[in-house]
């Protein structure tokens, strides 16, 4: 019995559906004249969904403990590829409470129709796909007769932001880049707050004080800005200094960069192999749901290499059983020119039929305010990159 299947395409007025999705806050169902949202819907068995949710909750604890173990240990910062420019900032700031290092995160899994669940990575800094998951998926699932656990995402987002209370939200090219700008707008709307929305590229730092393009001081900022880029961007050092000195509170927490680093997965696996830190329950989660990950290619069979801070498939290479490169992403930006690489046992994404095409399904699960809560489907090549499509995932039963 298949626990994950693509439902047959139903008659659909795509133009009307695209408008309905835009009205709900997802305004980029089509990009550059091509469909980004696929008309199909993926149905997940309730048993598989509850195991996936349980796996995410357990791994959230595993990752949290690893960050607390690494905090203040600069040799582990280096192991995780954290730029040295950020070490003082990480040491100077207190760690958030347990489970709250990131209040806006997403796990990405390889989930198979047979019920296999393997974690590929954790996007704990600036995950994309919120509008697809929180706005589009519930409506599309309702049209297909499926239940959607994503219904509660907006409530959890509001709860998280009621604690952080950012006065400003930002992304690069706000107002021009449809996806990032739309995500910022929806996050602000769901927050219940009234933060200013600004272009990240117009911010300036003067003696540790961050200001927007109009000269307004910013003290609490949520930004779709990967924190590792502070080590590379002009003005990044000044921004890190503003955070370190307490002039700017940044969300997610600066320590989310430790969660974000794929090097943390290598640390977790090393601690698991050495029987350190984790109790029996945590070890069972690691053994069942994580993949062997190292900072060197120590595998006899097929494996994957990727930058510790790669995004959208950039830098990913798939190696075959003989150790040769079988496939690599040539479209995304290869961040391995700046950051170290990890090597991970290979777990292929399941191949499924979407409208006559065979695509590979990546299953994301958001964690908002510490609670696993929202499914995100992306369908594309064996490496999920910029050309992948959004496909809603619902549950074929009570959630």
C-alpha positions as CSV (number, residue, x, y, z in Angstrom):
1,X,0.0,0.0,0.0
2,X,1.4,3.4,-1.0
3,X,1.5,5.9,1.9
4,X,2.2,8.8,-0.4
5,X,0.6,9.2,-3.8
6,X,-0.2,11.8,-6.4
7,X,-4.0,12.3,-6.9
8,X,-5.3,12.3,-10.4
9,X,-5.6,15.7,-11.8
10,X,-9.2,17.1,-11.5
11,X,-10.8,19.5,-13.9
12,X,-9.5,22.9,-12.9
13,X,-9.9,26.5,-14.0
14,X,-6.2,27.4,-13.5
15,X,-6.7,31.1,-14.2
16,X,-9.4,31.3,-11.5
17,X,-7.3,29.2,-9.1
18,X,-4.2,31.4,-9.6
19,X,-6.4,34.5,-8.8
20,X,-7.8,32.8,-5.7
21,X,-4.3,31.9,-4.5
22,X,-3.1,35.5,-5.0
23,X,-6.0,36.7,-3.0
24,X,-4.8,34.5,-0.2
25,X,-1.3,35.8,-0.3
26,X,0.4,33.5,-2.8
27,X,0.9,35.6,-5.8
28,X,3.6,33.7,-7.8
29,X,1.8,30.5,-8.8
30,X,3.2,31.3,-12.3
31,X,6.7,32.6,-12.7
32,X,8.0,34.1,-15.9
33,X,5.0,32.7,-17.8
34,X,5.7,29.2,-16.5
35,X,3.7,27.2,-13.9
36,X,5.5,27.2,-10.6
37,X,2.5,25.6,-8.8
38,X,1.6,22.2,-10.2
39,X,-2.1,21.4,-10.5
40,X,-1.7,17.9,-8.8
41,X,-2.0,17.3,-5.1
42,X,0.0,14.7,-3.1
43,X,-2.0,12.7,-0.5
44,X,-0.1,11.4,2.6
45,X,-1.4,8.6,4.8
46,X,-2.3,9.9,8.3
47,X,0.0,7.3,9.9
48,X,3.0,8.6,7.8
49,X,2.1,12.2,8.6
50,X,2.1,11.5,12.4
51,X,5.4,9.7,12.2
52,X,6.9,12.6,10.2
53,X,5.6,15.1,12.7
54,X,7.0,13.0,15.6
55,X,10.4,12.6,13.8
56,X,10.6,16.4,13.4
57,X,9.8,17.0,17.1
58,X,12.5,14.6,18.1
59,X,15.1,15.9,15.7
60,X,14.3,19.5,16.8
61,X,15.4,18.4,20.3
62,X,18.5,16.7,18.9
63,X,19.6,19.8,17.0
64,X,18.9,22.1,19.9
65,X,21.1,20.0,22.2
66,X,23.9,20.0,19.6
67,X,23.9,23.8,19.4
68,X,24.1,24.1,23.1
69,X,27.0,21.7,23.1
70,X,28.8,23.7,20.4
71,X,28.1,27.2,21.9
72,X,31.3,28.8,23.0
73,X,33.5,26.1,21.5
74,X,35.3,27.8,18.7
75,X,36.8,24.6,17.3
76,X,33.2,23.5,16.8
77,X,32.3,26.8,15.2
78,X,35.1,26.1,12.7
79,X,33.9,22.5,12.2
80,X,30.4,23.9,11.3
81,X,31.8,26.4,8.9
82,X,30.8,29.4,10.9
83,X,32.7,32.4,9.6
84,X,35.1,33.7,12.2
85,X,33.7,37.2,11.9
86,X,30.6,36.0,13.7
87,X,32.2,34.1,16.6
88,X,32.3,37.1,18.9
89,X,28.7,37.8,18.2
90,X,27.7,34.2,19.0
91,X,29.7,34.2,22.2
92,X,28.4,37.6,23.4
93,X,24.7,36.8,23.0
94,X,22.9,34.4,25.4
95,X,21.3,31.4,23.8
96,X,17.5,31.5,23.5
97,X,15.5,29.1,25.7
98,X,15.4,25.5,24.8
99,X,13.6,24.9,21.5
100,X,13.5,28.6,20.6
101,X,16.9,29.1,18.9
102,X,14.8,29.5,15.7
103,X,11.1,30.2,15.8
104,X,10.8,30.0,12.0
105,X,12.3,26.9,10.4
106,X,11.8,24.0,8.0
107,X,13.0,20.4,7.9
108,X,13.5,18.9,4.5
109,X,13.0,15.1,4.2
110,X,13.2,12.4,1.7
111,X,9.9,10.6,2.3
112,X,9.0,7.5,0.3
113,X,5.7,6.0,-0.6
114,X,6.7,2.9,1.4
115,X,7.0,5.1,4.6
116,X,10.7,5.8,4.7
117,X,11.7,9.0,6.4
118,X,15.2,10.5,6.1
119,X,16.3,14.0,7.0
120,X,18.3,15.8,4.4
121,X,18.7,19.2,6.1
122,X,17.3,21.8,8.4
123,X,16.6,25.3,7.1
124,X,16.6,27.2,10.4
125,X,17.7,30.7,9.4
126,X,15.6,32.0,6.4
127,X,13.5,29.2,5.0
128,X,11.3,29.9,2.0
129,X,7.9,28.5,1.1
130,X,5.8,30.0,3.9
131,X,3.2,31.4,1.5
132,X,3.0,28.1,-0.4
133,X,2.5,26.2,2.9
134,X,0.4,28.6,5.0
135,X,-1.7,30.3,2.3
136,X,-1.9,28.0,-0.8
137,X,-1.8,24.5,0.6
138,X,-4.8,24.6,2.9
139,X,-7.1,25.9,0.1
140,X,-5.8,23.5,-2.5
141,X,-6.1,20.6,-0.2
142,X,-9.7,21.6,0.6
143,X,-10.5,21.6,-3.2
144,X,-9.1,18.1,-3.4
145,X,-10.9,16.7,-0.4
146,X,-7.8,16.4,1.8
147,X,-7.1,17.6,5.3
148,X,-4.3,20.1,5.8
149,X,-2.3,20.4,9.1
150,X,-1.1,23.7,7.7
151,X,-4.3,25.4,8.8
152,X,-2.6,26.3,12.1
153,X,0.5,27.9,10.7
154,X,-0.7,31.5,10.9
155,X,-1.7,31.1,14.6
156,X,1.8,29.7,15.4
157,X,3.5,32.4,13.5
158,X,1.6,35.0,15.3
159,X,2.5,33.4,18.6
160,X,6.2,33.4,17.7
161,X,6.2,37.0,16.6
162,X,4.3,38.1,19.6
163,X,7.5,37.2,21.6
164,X,10.0,38.6,19.1
165,X,8.0,41.7,18.2
166,X,10.1,42.9,15.2
167,X,9.5,46.5,14.3
168,X,10.8,46.0,10.8
169,X,10.8,43.2,8.2
170,X,13.2,43.2,5.3
171,X,14.3,41.3,2.2
172,X,16.6,42.2,-0.7
173,X,14.8,44.1,-3.4
174,X,11.6,44.4,-1.4
175,X,8.8,45.4,-3.8
176,X,10.6,44.1,-6.9
177,X,11.3,40.4,-6.1
178,X,7.9,38.8,-6.1
179,X,8.6,35.7,-4.0
180,X,10.6,37.3,-1.2
181,X,8.5,40.4,-1.1
182,X,5.3,38.4,-1.0
183,X,6.7,36.2,1.8
184,X,7.6,39.3,3.8
185,X,4.1,40.7,3.3
186,X,2.3,37.5,4.3
187,X,4.5,37.1,7.4
188,X,3.8,40.6,8.4
189,X,0.0,40.1,7.9
190,X,0.0,36.9,9.9
191,X,2.0,38.3,12.7
192,X,-0.8,40.6,13.9
193,X,1.8,43.4,14.2
194,X,2.4,46.3,12.0
195,X,6.1,46.2,11.2
196,X,7.7,48.5,8.6
197,X,8.6,46.7,5.4
198,X,11.9,47.7,3.8
199,X,14.5,46.9,1.2
200,X,17.5,45.2,2.9
201,X,19.8,46.8,0.4
202,X,18.9,50.3,1.7
203,X,19.9,49.6,5.3
204,X,22.9,51.4,6.8
205,X,24.8,51.1,10.0
206,X,26.2,54.2,11.8
207,X,28.2,53.6,14.9
208,X,26.3,50.4,15.6
209,X,22.9,51.9,14.9
210,X,21.0,50.3,12.0
211,X,18.8,52.7,9.9
212,X,16.5,52.2,6.9
213,X,16.7,54.2,3.7
214,X,14.7,57.1,5.3
215,X,17.0,57.3,8.4
216,X,14.6,55.6,10.8
217,X,16.4,53.6,13.5
218,X,15.7,49.9,13.6
219,X,16.0,48.0,16.9
220,X,14.2,44.7,16.1
221,X,14.6,43.2,12.7
222,X,13.3,40.1,10.9
223,X,15.2,39.7,7.7
224,X,15.3,37.1,4.9
225,X,19.0,37.4,5.0
226,X,21.4,34.4,5.4
227,X,23.5,35.3,8.4
228,X,26.7,33.7,6.9
229,X,26.7,36.4,4.3
230,X,27.6,39.0,6.9
231,X,31.2,37.6,6.5
232,X,31.1,38.4,2.8
233,X,28.9,41.4,2.2
234,X,30.0,45.0,2.3
235,X,28.7,46.3,5.6
236,X,28.3,42.8,7.1
237,X,30.9,43.4,9.7
238,X,29.1,46.6,10.8
239,X,25.8,44.7,11.0
240,X,27.4,41.9,13.1
241,X,28.9,44.6,15.4
242,X,25.5,46.2,15.9
243,X,24.0,42.8,16.9
244,X,27.0,42.0,19.1
245,X,26.7,45.3,21.0
246,X,23.0,44.8,21.5
247,X,21.9,47.7,19.3
248,X,19.9,45.4,17.0
249,X,17.9,42.3,17.8
250,X,17.8,40.0,14.8
251,X,15.3,37.3,14.1
252,X,15.7,34.4,13.7
253,X,18.2,34.5,16.5
254,X,21.9,34.8,15.4
255,X,22.4,31.4,16.9
256,X,20.1,30.0,14.2
257,X,23.2,30.0,12.0
258,X,24.5,27.0,14.0
259,X,21.2,25.1,13.4
260,X,21.4,26.1,9.7
261,X,24.9,24.8,9.1
262,X,24.9,21.3,7.6
263,X,28.2,20.9,9.5
264,X,26.0,20.6,12.6
265,X,24.7,17.3,11.1
266,X,28.3,16.1,11.0
267,X,28.7,17.1,14.6
268,X,25.5,15.3,15.6
269,X,26.5,12.1,13.8
270,X,30.0,12.2,15.4
271,X,28.5,12.6,18.8
272,X,26.1,9.7,18.0
273,X,29.0,7.4,16.9
274,X,31.0,8.3,20.0
275,X,28.0,7.7,22.3
276,X,28.3,11.2,23.7
277,X,25.6,13.8,24.8
278,X,22.5,12.0,23.7
279,X,20.2,9.7,25.7
280,X,18.8,6.4,24.3
281,X,15.6,8.1,22.9
282,X,17.6,10.8,21.2
283,X,20.0,8.2,19.7
284,X,17.0,6.3,18.3
285,X,15.8,9.4,16.5
286,X,19.3,10.0,15.1
287,X,19.6,6.3,14.0
288,X,16.2,6.1,12.5
289,X,15.8,9.5,10.7
290,X,19.2,11.0,10.1
291,X,21.9,10.1,7.6
292,X,25.6,9.5,8.3
293,X,27.3,12.8,7.7
294,X,31.0,13.7,7.8
295,X,33.4,16.5,6.9
296,X,35.3,14.0,4.7
297,X,34.1,11.5,2.1
298,X,34.3,8.3,4.2
299,X,31.7,6.2,2.3
300,X,32.1,2.9,0.4
301,X,28.8,3.4,-1.5
302,X,26.8,6.3,-2.9
303,X,26.9,9.7,-1.2
304,X,26.2,13.4,-1.6
305,X,28.4,16.4,-1.1
306,X,27.1,19.9,-0.4
307,X,28.2,23.2,1.0
308,X,27.5,23.7,4.7
309,X,25.6,26.8,3.6
310,X,24.3,25.8,0.2
311,X,20.8,26.9,-0.8
312,X,18.4,25.9,-3.6
313,X,20.5,23.0,-4.7
314,X,23.6,25.1,-5.3
315,X,26.8,23.1,-4.7
316,X,25.1,19.7,-4.4
317,X,26.8,16.7,-6.1
318,X,25.5,13.1,-6.2
319,X,28.1,10.4,-6.2
320,X,27.5,6.8,-7.4
321,X,28.6,3.6,-5.7
322,X,32.0,3.8,-7.3
323,X,32.6,7.4,-6.0
324,X,32.1,9.1,-9.4
325,X,30.0,12.2,-9.8
326,X,26.6,11.1,-11.2
327,X,24.9,14.4,-11.2
328,X,25.5,18.0,-9.9
329,X,23.6,21.2,-9.8
330,X,24.9,23.7,-12.3
331,X,22.1,26.3,-12.0
332,X,22.3,27.3,-8.3
333,X,25.1,29.4,-6.9
334,X,27.9,27.2,-5.6
335,X,28.6,28.5,-2.1
336,X,31.4,25.9,-1.6
337,X,33.8,28.5,-3.0
338,X,33.2,30.3,0.4
339,X,32.2,27.6,2.9
340,X,33.3,24.1,3.7
341,X,31.6,21.0,2.4
342,X,29.9,18.0,4.1
343,X,29.5,14.5,2.8
344,X,26.3,12.6,3.5
345,X,25.0,9.1,2.8
346,X,22.8,9.3,-0.2
347,X,19.0,9.1,0.2
348,X,17.3,9.6,-3.1
349,X,14.0,11.5,-3.4
350,X,11.1,9.4,-4.6
351,X,10.2,9.6,-8.3
352,X,6.5,10.3,-8.9
353,X,4.3,11.1,-11.9
354,X,3.0,14.6,-12.1
355,X,0.9,15.4,-15.2
356,X,2.7,12.8,-17.3
357,X,6.2,13.9,-16.1
358,X,8.4,12.0,-13.7
359,X,9.6,14.4,-10.9
360,X,11.2,13.8,-7.6
361,X,9.3,14.9,-4.4
362,X,11.0,16.8,-1.5
363,X,8.8,16.9,1.6
364,X,9.3,19.9,3.9
365,X,7.8,20.3,7.4
366,X,7.8,23.7,9.0
367,X,8.6,24.2,12.7
368,X,7.0,27.4,14.0
369,X,7.6,28.5,17.6
370,X,9.0,25.1,18.3
371,X,6.1,23.1,16.9
372,X,6.1,21.0,13.7
373,X,3.1,22.2,11.8
374,X,3.0,22.6,8.0
375,X,3.8,20.5,5.0
376,X,5.6,21.9,1.9
377,X,6.0,19.9,-1.3
378,X,8.5,20.6,-4.0
379,X,8.9,18.5,-7.1
380,X,11.8,18.7,-9.5
381,X,15.0,16.9,-10.4
382,X,17.0,14.5,-8.2
383,X,18.5,17.7,-6.8
384,X,15.9,20.2,-5.7
385,X,16.9,23.5,-7.2
386,X,15.5,26.8,-8.4
387,X,13.7,25.1,-11.2
388,X,11.6,22.9,-8.9
389,X,7.8,23.3,-8.6
390,X,5.5,23.8,-5.6
391,X,3.0,21.0,-5.1
392,X,0.6,20.9,-2.1
393,X,0.7,17.9,0.2
394,X,-2.3,17.0,2.2
395,X,-3.4,14.2,4.6
396,X,-5.9,11.6,3.5
397,X,-7.6,11.4,6.8
398,X,-8.0,13.2,10.2
399,X,-5.1,15.4,11.4
